[in-house]
Amino acid sequence: MAHYLYGETKLYTIYITDVYSQEIVGYGAYDSNVAENYVQVLEQAIYKAKQSKSLKGLIHHSDGGKQYESESYKAVCRRNKISQSMCMYSYENPYAEKTNDLINNGYLNSWKPKSLKELKESQDKAVYDHNTRRRKQALGNISPVRFRNLLKKDRSTVEYTLKLKPRIPDQPRERITNKTLILT
């Protein structure tokens, strides 16, 4: 989830990315940050996934937000036999953070939609462009949709290893001690 701000208006964008193909498989824009919105996006991603493959063995990784821990969200995962994995820090979920940055900063912030309706229309265009036109170096300089289609055709022609390497932020090298101020 990422915030989209326009003037005094705060809106929310939600994305679910297939980490292997880097394709955005579910998304939405909303004026509230409630679990039902996340459930809608998850169900969109599930519907899309069922079109081409089984959900067997699927792991859904997210941050530890309350929306992902809601009973309605967990019920959709259970019903579809999706295992949930949650992290505590954003650096443990770099693919989601990268998707938020690419779509919101790479597209939406430059187009400046002024309403929820415009944000949804812009998000549709941005996701379409990302999935069909944006060439990914890790995928051999092809788009996520092209990569997925190659996998469907013949997995043996695609050489690709997903490298999961979340980087732990640099920690201070020295312990910072609090100094007591003595006022005289």
C-alpha contacts under 8 A as a table, 3 or more apart, distances in Angstrom:
res1	aa1	res2	aa2	distance
1	M	12	Y	6.64
1	M	13	T	5.52
1	M	14	I	4.48
1	M	15	Y	6.67
1	M	100	N	7.12
2	A	12	Y	5.80
2	A	13	T	5.31
2	A	14	I	6.62
2	A	100	N	6.21
2	A	104	N	7.89
3	H	10	K	6.66
3	H	11	L	5.81
3	H	12	Y	4.72
3	H	13	T	6.31
4	Y	10	K	5.95
4	Y	11	L	4.99
4	Y	12	Y	5.70
4	Y	13	T	6.83
4	Y	104	N	7.41
5	L	8	E	7.12
5	L	9	T	5.75
5	L	10	K	4.76
5	L	11	L	6.19
6	Y	9	T	5.14
6	Y	10	K	6.61
6	Y	112	K	7.69
6	Y	113	P	7.77
6	Y	114	K	6.38
10	K	31	D	7.05
11	L	29	A	7.12
11	L	30	Y	5.84
11	L	31	D	4.77
11	L	32	S	6.83
11	L	116	L	7.28
12	Y	29	A	5.59
12	Y	30	Y	5.18
12	Y	31	D	6.15
12	Y	32	S	6.71
12	Y	33	N	6.55
13	T	27	Y	7.35
13	T	28	G	5.81
13	T	29	A	4.47
13	T	30	Y	6.50
14	I	27	Y	5.30
14	I	28	G	5.34
14	I	29	A	6.39
14	I	38	Y	7.13
14	I	41	V	7.24
15	Y	24	I	6.70
15	Y	25	V	7.69
15	Y	26	G	5.67
15	Y	27	Y	4.32
15	Y	28	G	6.81
15	Y	41	V	7.31
15	Y	96	A	7.51
15	Y	99	T	7.38
15	Y	100	N	7.23
16	I	24	I	5.82
16	I	25	V	5.78
16	I	26	G	4.92
16	I	27	Y	6.23
16	I	41	V	7.33
16	I	42	L	7.24
16	I	45	A	7.00
16	I	96	A	7.40
17	T	22	Q	6.06
17	T	23	E	5.62
17	T	24	I	4.29
17	T	25	V	5.61
17	T	26	G	7.05
17	T	95	Y	7.62
17	T	96	A	6.92
17	T	99	T	7.46
18	D	21	S	5.71
18	D	22	Q	5.30
18	D	23	E	5.36
18	D	24	I	6.27
18	D	25	V	6.45
19	V	22	Q	4.93
19	V	23	E	7.32
19	V	95	Y	6.77
20	Y	162	L	6.36
21	S	139	L	7.56
21	S	144	P	5.32
21	S	145	V	7.71
21	S	147	F	6.47
21	S	148	R	6.23
22	Q	131	N	8.00
22	Q	144	P	5.61
23	E	130	H	7.81
23	E	131	N	5.48
23	E	144	P	4.96
23	E	145	V	6.63
24	I	27	Y	7.29
24	I	127	V	6.77
24	I	130	H	7.95
24	I	131	N	6.59
25	V	44	Q	7.45
25	V	45	A	4.95
25	V	48	K	6.78
25	V	49	A	7.77
26	G	41	V	5.15
26	G	42	L	6.42
26	G	43	E	7.94
26	G	44	Q	5.38
26	G	45	A	4.44
27	Y	41	V	5.34
27	Y	44	Q	7.68
27	Y	45	A	8.00
28	G	37	N	7.72
28	G	41	V	6.21
28	G	120	K	7.06
28	G	123	Q	7.72
29	A	116	L	7.14
29	A	119	L	6.87
29	A	120	K	5.73
29	A	123	Q	7.65
30	Y	33	N	7.24
30	Y	37	N	7.25
30	Y	116	L	6.93
31	D	116	L	7.06
33	N	37	N	7.17
34	V	37	N	5.82
34	V	38	Y	7.18
34	V	67	Q	6.51
35	A	38	Y	5.18
35	A	39	V	6.26
35	A	66	K	7.83
35	A	67	Q	4.47
35	A	68	Y	7.19
35	A	70	S	6.52
35	A	72	S	7.38
35	A	73	Y	6.91
36	E	39	V	4.96
36	E	40	Q	6.30
36	E	72	S	7.51
36	E	73	Y	7.79
37	N	40	Q	5.14
37	N	41	V	6.49
38	Y	41	V	5.14
38	Y	42	L	6.11
38	Y	67	Q	6.83
38	Y	68	Y	7.58
38	Y	73	Y	7.34
39	V	42	L	4.99
39	V	43	E	6.03
39	V	72	S	7.19
39	V	73	Y	5.52
39	V	76	V	7.42
40	Q	43	E	5.18
40	Q	44	Q	6.20
41	V	44	Q	5.04
41	V	45	A	6.32
42	L	45	A	5.09
42	L	46	I	6.15
43	E	46	I	4.94
43	E	47	Y	6.04
43	E	76	V	7.69
44	Q	47	Y	5.21
44	Q	48	K	6.29
45	A	48	K	5.16
45	A	49	A	6.11
46	I	49	A	5.04
46	I	50	K	6.10
46	I	55	L	7.94
47	Y	50	K	5.28
47	Y	51	Q	6.60
48	K	51	Q	5.36
48	K	52	S	7.41
49	A	52	S	5.80
49	A	53	K	5.95
49	A	54	S	7.28
49	A	55	L	7.09
50	K	53	K	5.32
50	K	54	S	5.91
50	K	55	L	6.80
55	L	58	L	5.38
55	L	80	N	7.25
55	L	81	K	7.33
55	L	82	I	7.08
56	K	81	K	7.04
56	K	82	I	7.54
57	G	81	K	7.85
57	G	82	I	7.00
57	G	83	S	7.55
58	L	81	K	7.72
58	L	82	I	5.31
58	L	83	S	6.39
59	I	82	I	5.73
59	I	83	S	4.73
59	I	84	Q	5.80
59	I	85	S	6.78
60	H	82	I	6.63
60	H	83	S	6.11
60	H	84	Q	4.96
60	H	85	S	5.98
61	H	84	Q	6.01
61	H	85	S	4.55
61	H	86	M	5.56
61	H	87	C	7.64
61	H	93	N	7.66
62	S	65	G	7.90
62	S	68	Y	7.36
62	S	84	Q	7.84
62	S	85	S	6.42
62	S	86	M	4.96
62	S	87	C	6.42
62	S	93	N	6.79
62	S	96	A	7.80
63	D	68	Y	7.79
63	D	86	M	5.14
63	D	87	C	4.83
63	D	88	M	6.03
63	D	89	Y	6.88
63	D	90	S	6.73
63	D	93	N	6.80
64	G	68	Y	6.73
64	G	69	E	7.22
64	G	86	M	5.22
64	G	87	C	5.57
64	G	88	M	5.56
65	G	68	Y	5.62
65	G	69	E	6.69
66	K	69	E	4.94
66	K	70	S	6.10
67	Q	70	S	5.21
67	Q	73	Y	7.12
68	Y	73	Y	5.84
68	Y	74	K	6.97
69	E	73	Y	6.76
69	E	74	K	6.44
70	S	73	Y	5.37
70	S	74	K	6.23
71	E	74	K	5.16
71	E	75	A	5.92
72	S	75	A	5.09
72	S	76	V	6.48
73	Y	76	V	5.35
73	Y	77	C	6.51
74	K	77	C	5.06
74	K	78	R	6.12
74	K	84	Q	7.99
75	A	78	R	5.02
75	A	79	R	5.97
76	V	79	R	5.13
76	V	80	N	6.27
77	C	80	N	5.29
77	C	81	K	5.97
77	C	82	I	4.79
77	C	83	S	6.79
77	C	84	Q	7.26
78	R	81	K	4.88
78	R	82	I	5.98
78	R	83	S	7.46
79	R	82	I	7.77
87	C	90	S	7.56
87	C	92	E	6.02
87	C	93	N	7.00
88	M	92	E	7.27
89	Y	92	E	5.54
89	Y	93	N	7.39
90	S	93	N	5.33
90	S	94	P	6.82
90	S	97	E	7.09
91	Y	94	P	5.52
91	Y	166	P	6.24
91	Y	167	R	6.60
91	Y	168	I	6.74
91	Y	169	P	7.56
92	E	166	P	5.52
92	E	167	R	7.53
92	E	168	I	7.85
93	N	96	A	5.79
93	N	97	E	6.56
93	N	166	P	7.11
94	P	97	E	5.05
94	P	98	K	5.99
94	P	166	P	6.30
95	Y	98	K	5.07
95	Y	99	T	6.21
96	A	99	T	5.13
96	A	100	N	6.24
97	E	100	N	5.16
97	E	101	D	6.19
98	K	101	D	5.07
98	K	102	L	6.00
99	T	102	L	5.09
99	T	103	I	6.12
100	N	103	I	5.56
100	N	104	N	5.75
100	N	105	N	7.76
101	D	104	N	5.39
101	D	105	N	5.25
101	D	106	G	6.82
102	L	105	N	5.70
102	L	106	G	4.82
102	L	107	Y	7.13
103	I	106	G	5.30
103	I	107	Y	5.28
103	I	108	L	6.34
103	I	123	Q	7.66
103	I	126	A	6.34
103	I	127	V	7.22
103	I	130	H	7.93
104	N	107	Y	5.71
104	N	108	L	4.78
104	N	109	N	5.87
105	N	108	L	6.07
105	N	109	N	5.15
105	N	110	S	7.16
106	G	109	N	6.84
106	G	110	S	6.98
107	Y	110	S	5.58
107	Y	111	W	6.31
107	Y	126	A	6.12
108	L	111	W	5.09
108	L	112	K	5.90
108	L	113	P	6.97
108	L	119	L	7.55
108	L	122	S	6.59
108	L	123	Q	7.07
108	L	126	A	7.49
109	N	112	K	5.14
109	N	113	P	7.87
111	W	122	S	7.57
113	P	116	L	7.77
113	P	118	E	5.08
113	P	119	L	5.12
113	P	122	S	6.99
114	K	118	E	6.23
114	K	119	L	7.10
115	S	118	E	5.16
115	S	119	L	6.04
116	L	119	L	4.91
116	L	120	K	6.16
117	K	120	K	5.25
117	K	121	E	6.36
118	E	121	E	5.07
118	E	122	S	6.02
119	L	122	S	5.07
119	L	123	Q	5.92
120	K	123	Q	4.97
120	K	124	D	6.20
121	E	124	D	5.18
121	E	125	K	6.54
122	S	125	K	5.17
122	S	126	A	6.09
123	Q	126	A	4.98
123	Q	127	V	6.00
124	D	127	V	5.41
124	D	128	Y	6.13
125	K	128	Y	5.16
125	K	129	D	6.10
126	A	129	D	5.15
126	A	130	H	6.03
127	V	130	H	4.98
127	V	131	N	5.98
128	Y	131	N	5.27
128	Y	132	T	5.96
128	Y	133	R	7.85
129	D	132	T	5.37
129	D	133	R	5.17
129	D	134	R	6.46
130	H	133	R	5.78
130	H	134	R	4.87
130	H	143	S	7.65
130	H	144	P	7.90
131	N	134	R	6.42
131	N	143	S	6.14
131	N	144	P	5.28
131	N	145	V	5.62
132	T	143	S	5.50
132	T	144	P	6.55
132	T	145	V	5.51
132	T	146	R	7.12
133	R	143	S	5.62
134	R	142	I	7.40
134	R	143	S	5.26
134	R	144	P	7.63
135	R	139	L	7.82
135	R	141	N	4.79
135	R	142	I	4.51
135	R	143	S	4.50
135	R	144	P	7.53
136	K	139	L	5.27
136	K	140	G	6.62
136	K	141	N	4.80
136	K	142	I	5.65
136	K	143	S	5.96
136	K	144	P	7.29
137	Q	140	G	5.24
137	Q	141	N	4.55
137	Q	142	I	7.40
138	A	141	N	7.00
138	A	160	Y	7.83
139	L	142	I	5.94
139	L	143	S	7.51
139	L	144	P	7.58
139	L	147	F	6.85
139	L	160	Y	6.92
142	I	146	R	6.29
142	I	147	F	6.44
143	S	146	R	5.22
143	S	147	F	6.16
144	P	147	F	5.03
144	P	148	R	6.16
145	V	148	R	5.04
145	V	149	N	6.15
146	R	149	N	5.06
146	R	150	L	6.19
147	F	150	L	5.13
147	F	151	L	6.29
148	R	151	L	5.08
148	R	152	K	6.29
149	N	152	K	5.04
149	N	153	K	6.33
150	L	153	K	5.14
150	L	154	D	6.24
150	L	155	R	7.10
150	L	157	T	7.68
150	L	158	V	7.06
151	L	154	D	5.45
151	L	155	R	4.68
151	L	157	T	7.87
151	L	158	V	6.64
152	K	155	R	6.76
154	D	157	T	5.85
154	D	158	V	7.51
155	R	158	V	5.56
156	S	159	E	7.32
172	P	175	R	6.93
